[in-house]
Amino acid sequence: MATRTGVLVVLLLGVTATIATAETLQKFPLLMPHVKPERAETYFCTPIRIDPAQEYYITAFQPNASMETAHHMLLYGCETPGTDEEVWNCGEMALAQPGIKSAPVCATGSQVIYAWAKDAPKLVLPEGVAFKVGGRSPIQYLVLQVHYASVEKFKDGSTDDSGVFLYYTETPQPKSAGVLLMGTGGRINPKSVEYMETACTINEDKILHPFAFRTHTHALGRVVSGYKVTRKGYFDDWELIGKRDPQLPQMFYPVYKDVVLRKGDTVAARCTMESKRDRTTRIGNTGIEEMCNFYLMYYVDGSSENPLDMKTCFSSGPPHYYWKTDTRFKNLPDETN
């Protein structure tokens, strides 16, 4: 199923669209090649190249990781990876491990398709839904990123093979999956409660069916919420897509209700952050910094239909951006968190 070309693994994953069954699914391990991180807050990336002659359909993700080892993992789809190395530093340059090349996750065409943290379990997509990769899709490589917040476990010479097992089929699926990553920049003042908020209007002529969401912060996050916002007359209708305490397992959870997103709708997300620290906390990649993320997983009908070209929705965050200063909104949701 996999062969080596240089330092890249070629993934030989997947024609009438039919539902994938247990009999048609195959399994591929996308794992770190027994790396040994030496510095806390290290980010390592490792790639696989997908067979460009065929399109394949990923229907499930099974993590092979423990929060005792990996702070979090992200799986990116790329047109081209950041480098052709087997492993590279893909986090903060100042924390890069000597002797290992540093580069971005993707050189072109970056998009998140899966995320894991805090011992989240296996993710199985709804029946008929899959991430299309390879062939004529824009995803020609998959790149696994693992964040090692601590390296205590490796001081005895141990190595790590954290990663994810991909379940896939060669059979085209009737619904194409995508992920919209929402987040903010900004800062949280000492001993304060801060709302970190973002919003983006959908300008593409596509119909999106959200089916799962995931929240992510570091230690200061108390609750993360995502909404669909639709103008109805002189007022905005805020429909809650999902809401979660980010200190719980950071898995993809089913959306609160079935909603449909169309051109002209706005998606909005908020992280409620509470700091008891004596210092300012800024958005960043390390554990002493913070993150505010809401991942919206959705599908579009038709195996030939591509997900949104818009892959991310970020604001500058506090003190520069709040919903209350966004002129698109006539009113805000009733709840205060």
Secondary structure as a PSIPRED ss2 file (coil, helix, strand):
# PSIPRED VFORMAT (PSIPRED V4.0)

   1 M C   1.000  0.000  0.000
   2 A E   0.000  0.000  1.000
   3 T E   0.000  0.000  1.000
   4 R E   0.000  0.000  1.000
   5 T E   0.000  0.000  1.000
   6 G C   1.000  0.000  0.000
   7 V C   1.000  0.000  0.000
   8 L E   0.000  0.000  1.000
   9 V E   0.000  0.000  1.000
  10 V E   0.000  0.000  1.000
  11 L E   0.000  0.000  1.000
  12 L C   1.000  0.000  0.000
  13 L C   1.000  0.000  0.000
  14 G C   1.000  0.000  0.000
  15 V C   1.000  0.000  0.000
  16 T C   1.000  0.000  0.000
  17 A C   1.000  0.000  0.000
  18 T C   1.000  0.000  0.000
  19 I C   1.000  0.000  0.000
  20 A C   1.000  0.000  0.000
  21 T C   1.000  0.000  0.000
  22 A C   1.000  0.000  0.000
  23 E C   1.000  0.000  0.000
  24 T C   1.000  0.000  0.000
  25 L C   1.000  0.000  0.000
  26 Q E   0.000  0.000  1.000
  27 K E   0.000  0.000  1.000
  28 F E   0.000  0.000  1.000
  29 P E   0.000  0.000  1.000
  30 L E   0.000  0.000  1.000
  31 L E   0.000  0.000  1.000
  32 M C   1.000  0.000  0.000
  33 P C   1.000  0.000  0.000
  34 H C   1.000  0.000  0.000
  35 V E   0.000  0.000  1.000
  36 K C   1.000  0.000  0.000
  37 P C   1.000  0.000  0.000
  38 E C   1.000  0.000  0.000
  39 R C   1.000  0.000  0.000
  40 A C   1.000  0.000  0.000
  41 E C   1.000  0.000  0.000
  42 T E   0.000  0.000  1.000
  43 Y E   0.000  0.000  1.000
  44 F E   0.000  0.000  1.000
  45 C E   0.000  0.000  1.000
  46 T E   0.000  0.000  1.000
  47 P E   0.000  0.000  1.000
  48 I E   0.000  0.000  1.000
  49 R E   0.000  0.000  1.000
  50 I E   0.000  0.000  1.000
  51 D C   1.000  0.000  0.000
  52 P C   1.000  0.000  0.000
  53 A C   1.000  0.000  0.000
  54 Q C   1.000  0.000  0.000
  55 E E   0.000  0.000  1.000
  56 Y E   0.000  0.000  1.000
  57 Y E   0.000  0.000  1.000
  58 I E   0.000  0.000  1.000
  59 T E   0.000  0.000  1.000
  60 A E   0.000  0.000  1.000
  61 F E   0.000  0.000  1.000
  62 Q E   0.000  0.000  1.000
  63 P E   0.000  0.000  1.000
  64 N E   0.000  0.000  1.000
  65 A C   1.000  0.000  0.000
  66 S C   1.000  0.000  0.000
  67 M C   1.000  0.000  0.000
  68 E C   1.000  0.000  0.000
  69 T C   1.000  0.000  0.000
  70 A C   1.000  0.000  0.000
  71 H C   1.000  0.000  0.000
  72 H E   0.000  0.000  1.000
  73 M E   0.000  0.000  1.000
  74 L E   0.000  0.000  1.000
  75 L E   0.000  0.000  1.000
  76 Y E   0.000  0.000  1.000
  77 G E   0.000  0.000  1.000
  78 C E   0.000  0.000  1.000
  79 E C   1.000  0.000  0.000
  80 T E   0.000  0.000  1.000
  81 P E   0.000  0.000  1.000
  82 G C   1.000  0.000  0.000
  83 T C   1.000  0.000  0.000
  84 D C   1.000  0.000  0.000
  85 E C   1.000  0.000  0.000
  86 E C   1.000  0.000  0.000
  87 V C   1.000  0.000  0.000
  88 W E   0.000  0.000  1.000
  89 N E   0.000  0.000  1.000
  90 C C   1.000  0.000  0.000
  91 G C   1.000  0.000  0.000
  92 E C   1.000  0.000  0.000
  93 M H   0.000  1.000  0.000
  94 A H   0.000  1.000  0.000
  95 L H   0.000  1.000  0.000
  96 A C   1.000  0.000  0.000
  97 Q C   1.000  0.000  0.000
  98 P C   1.000  0.000  0.000
  99 G C   1.000  0.000  0.000
 100 I C   1.000  0.000  0.000
 101 K C   1.000  0.000  0.000
 102 S E   0.000  0.000  1.000
 103 A C   1.000  0.000  0.000
 104 P C   1.000  0.000  0.000
 105 V C   1.000  0.000  0.000
 106 C E   0.000  0.000  1.000
 107 A E   0.000  0.000  1.000
 108 T E   0.000  0.000  1.000
 109 G C   1.000  0.000  0.000
 110 S C   1.000  0.000  0.000
 111 Q E   0.000  0.000  1.000
 112 V E   0.000  0.000  1.000
 113 I E   0.000  0.000  1.000
 114 Y E   0.000  0.000  1.000
 115 A E   0.000  0.000  1.000
 116 W E   0.000  0.000  1.000
 117 A E   0.000  0.000  1.000
 118 K C   1.000  0.000  0.000
 119 D C   1.000  0.000  0.000
 120 A C   1.000  0.000  0.000
 121 P C   1.000  0.000  0.000
 122 K C   1.000  0.000  0.000
 123 L E   0.000  0.000  1.000
 124 V E   0.000  0.000  1.000
 125 L C   1.000  0.000  0.000
 126 P C   1.000  0.000  0.000
 127 E C   1.000  0.000  0.000
 128 G C   1.000  0.000  0.000
 129 V E   0.000  0.000  1.000
 130 A E   0.000  0.000  1.000
 131 F E   0.000  0.000  1.000
 132 K E   0.000  0.000  1.000
 133 V E   0.000  0.000  1.000
 134 G E   0.000  0.000  1.000
 135 G C   1.000  0.000  0.000
 136 R C   1.000  0.000  0.000
 137 S C   1.000  0.000  0.000
 138 P C   1.000  0.000  0.000
 139 I C   1.000  0.000  0.000
 140 Q C   1.000  0.000  0.000
 141 Y E   0.000  0.000  1.000
 142 L E   0.000  0.000  1.000
 143 V E   0.000  0.000  1.000
 144 L E   0.000  0.000  1.000
 145 Q E   0.000  0.000  1.000
 146 V E   0.000  0.000  1.000
 147 H E   0.000  0.000  1.000
 148 Y E   0.000  0.000  1.000
 149 A C   1.000  0.000  0.000
 150 S C   1.000  0.000  0.000
 151 V C   1.000  0.000  0.000
 152 E H   0.000  1.000  0.000
 153 K H   0.000  1.000  0.000
 154 F H   0.000  1.000  0.000
 155 K C   1.000  0.000  0.000
 156 D C   1.000  0.000  0.000
 157 G C   1.000  0.000  0.000
 158 S C   1.000  0.000  0.000
 159 T C   1.000  0.000  0.000
 160 D E   0.000  0.000  1.000
 161 D C   1.000  0.000  0.000
 162 S C   1.000  0.000  0.000
 163 G E   0.000  0.000  1.000
 164 V E   0.000  0.000  1.000
 165 F E   0.000  0.000  1.000
 166 L E   0.000  0.000  1.000
 167 Y E   0.000  0.000  1.000
 168 Y E   0.000  0.000  1.000
 169 T E   0.000  0.000  1.000
 170 E C   1.000  0.000  0.000
 171 T C   1.000  0.000  0.000
 172 P C   1.000  0.000  0.000
 173 Q C   1.000  0.000  0.000
 174 P C   1.000  0.000  0.000
 175 K E   0.000  0.000  1.000
 176 S E   0.000  0.000  1.000
 177 A E   0.000  0.000  1.000
 178 G E   0.000  0.000  1.000
 179 V E   0.000  0.000  1.000
 180 L E   0.000  0.000  1.000
 181 L E   0.000  0.000  1.000
 182 M E   0.000  0.000  1.000
 183 G E   0.000  0.000  1.000
 184 T E   0.000  0.000  1.000
 185 G C   1.000  0.000  0.000
 186 G C   1.000  0.000  0.000
 187 R E   0.000  0.000  1.000
 188 I E   0.000  0.000  1.000
 189 N C   1.000  0.000  0.000
 190 P C   1.000  0.000  0.000
 191 K C   1.000  0.000  0.000
 192 S E   0.000  0.000  1.000
 193 V E   0.000  0.000  1.000
 194 E E   0.000  0.000  1.000
 195 Y E   0.000  0.000  1.000
 196 M E   0.000  0.000  1.000
 197 E E   0.000  0.000  1.000
 198 T E   0.000  0.000  1.000
 199 A E   0.000  0.000  1.000
 200 C E   0.000  0.000  1.000
 201 T E   0.000  0.000  1.000
 202 I C   1.000  0.000  0.000
 203 N C   1.000  0.000  0.000
 204 E C   1.000  0.000  0.000
 205 D C   1.000  0.000  0.000
 206 K C   1.000  0.000  0.000
 207 I C   1.000  0.000  0.000
 208 L E   0.000  0.000  1.000
 209 H E   0.000  0.000  1.000
 210 P E   0.000  0.000  1.000
 211 F E   0.000  0.000  1.000
 212 A E   0.000  0.000  1.000
 213 F E   0.000  0.000  1.000
 214 R E   0.000  0.000  1.000
 215 T E   0.000  0.000  1.000
 216 H E   0.000  0.000  1.000
 217 T E   0.000  0.000  1.000
 218 H C   1.000  0.000  0.000
 219 A C   1.000  0.000  0.000
 220 L C   1.000  0.000  0.000
 221 G E   0.000  0.000  1.000
 222 R E   0.000  0.000  1.000
 223 V E   0.000  0.000  1.000
 224 V E   0.000  0.000  1.000
 225 S E   0.000  0.000  1.000
 226 G E   0.000  0.000  1.000
 227 Y E   0.000  0.000  1.000
 228 K E   0.000  0.000  1.000
 229 V E   0.000  0.000  1.000
 230 T E   0.000  0.000  1.000
 231 R E   0.000  0.000  1.000
 232 K E   0.000  0.000  1.000
 233 G C   1.000  0.000  0.000
 234 Y C   1.000  0.000  0.000
 235 F E   0.000  0.000  1.000
 236 D E   0.000  0.000  1.000
 237 D E   0.000  0.000  1.000
 238 W E   0.000  0.000  1.000
 239 E E   0.000  0.000  1.000
 240 L E   0.000  0.000  1.000
 241 I E   0.000  0.000  1.000
 242 G E   0.000  0.000  1.000
 243 K E   0.000  0.000  1.000
 244 R E   0.000  0.000  1.000
 245 D C   1.000  0.000  0.000
 246 P C   1.000  0.000  0.000
 247 Q C   1.000  0.000  0.000
 248 L C   1.000  0.000  0.000
 249 P C   1.000  0.000  0.000
 250 Q C   1.000  0.000  0.000
 251 M C   1.000  0.000  0.000
 252 F C   1.000  0.000  0.000
 253 Y E   0.000  0.000  1.000
 254 P E   0.000  0.000  1.000
 255 V C   1.000  0.000  0.000
 256 Y C   1.000  0.000  0.000
 257 K C   1.000  0.000  0.000
 258 D C   1.000  0.000  0.000
 259 V C   1.000  0.000  0.000
 260 V C   1.000  0.000  0.000
 261 L E   0.000  0.000  1.000
 262 R C   1.000  0.000  0.000
 263 K C   1.000  0.000  0.000
 264 G C   1.000  0.000  0.000
 265 D C   1.000  0.000  0.000
 266 T E   0.000  0.000  1.000
 267 V E   0.000  0.000  1.000
 268 A E   0.000  0.000  1.000
 269 A E   0.000  0.000  1.000
 270 R E   0.000  0.000  1.000
 271 C E   0.000  0.000  1.000
 272 T E   0.000  0.000  1.000
 273 M E   0.000  0.000  1.000
 274 E E   0.000  0.000  1.000
 275 S E   0.000  0.000  1.000
 276 K C   1.000  0.000  0.000
 277 R C   1.000  0.000  0.000
 278 D C   1.000  0.000  0.000
 279 R C   1.000  0.000  0.000
 280 T C   1.000  0.000  0.000
 281 T E   0.000  0.000  1.000
 282 R E   0.000  0.000  1.000
 283 I E   0.000  0.000  1.000
 284 G C   1.000  0.000  0.000
 285 N C   1.000  0.000  0.000
 286 T C   1.000  0.000  0.000
 287 G C   1.000  0.000  0.000
 288 I C   1.000  0.000  0.000
 289 E C   1.000  0.000  0.000
 290 E E   0.000  0.000  1.000
 291 M C   1.000  0.000  0.000
 292 C E   0.000  0.000  1.000
 293 N E   0.000  0.000  1.000
 294 F E   0.000  0.000  1.000
 295 Y E   0.000  0.000  1.000
 296 L E   0.000  0.000  1.000
 297 M E   0.000  0.000  1.000
 298 Y E   0.000  0.000  1.000
 299 Y E   0.000  0.000  1.000
 300 V E   0.000  0.000  1.000
 301 D E   0.000  0.000  1.000
 302 G C   1.000  0.000  0.000
 303 S C   1.000  0.000  0.000
 304 S C   1.000  0.000  0.000
 305 E C   1.000  0.000  0.000
 306 N C   1.000  0.000  0.000
 307 P C   1.000  0.000  0.000
 308 L C   1.000  0.000  0.000
 309 D C   1.000  0.000  0.000
 310 M C   1.000  0.000  0.000
 311 K C   1.000  0.000  0.000
 312 T E   0.000  0.000  1.000
 313 C E   0.000  0.000  1.000
 314 F E   0.000  0.000  1.000
 315 S E   0.000  0.000  1.000
 316 S C   1.000  0.000  0.000
 317 G C   1.000  0.000  0.000
 318 P C   1.000  0.000  0.000
 319 P C   1.000  0.000  0.000
 320 H C   1.000  0.000  0.000
 321 Y C   1.000  0.000  0.000
 322 Y C   1.000  0.000  0.000
 323 W H   0.000  1.000  0.000
 324 K H   0.000  1.000  0.000
 325 T H   0.000  1.000  0.000
 326 D C   1.000  0.000  0.000
 327 T C   1.000  0.000  0.000
 328 R C   1.000  0.000  0.000
 329 F C   1.000  0.000  0.000
 330 K C   1.000  0.000  0.000
 331 N C   1.000  0.000  0.000
 332 L C   1.000  0.000  0.000
 333 P C   1.000  0.000  0.000
 334 D C   1.000  0.000  0.000
 335 E C   1.000  0.000  0.000
 336 T C   1.000  0.000  0.000
 337 N C   1.000  0.000  0.000
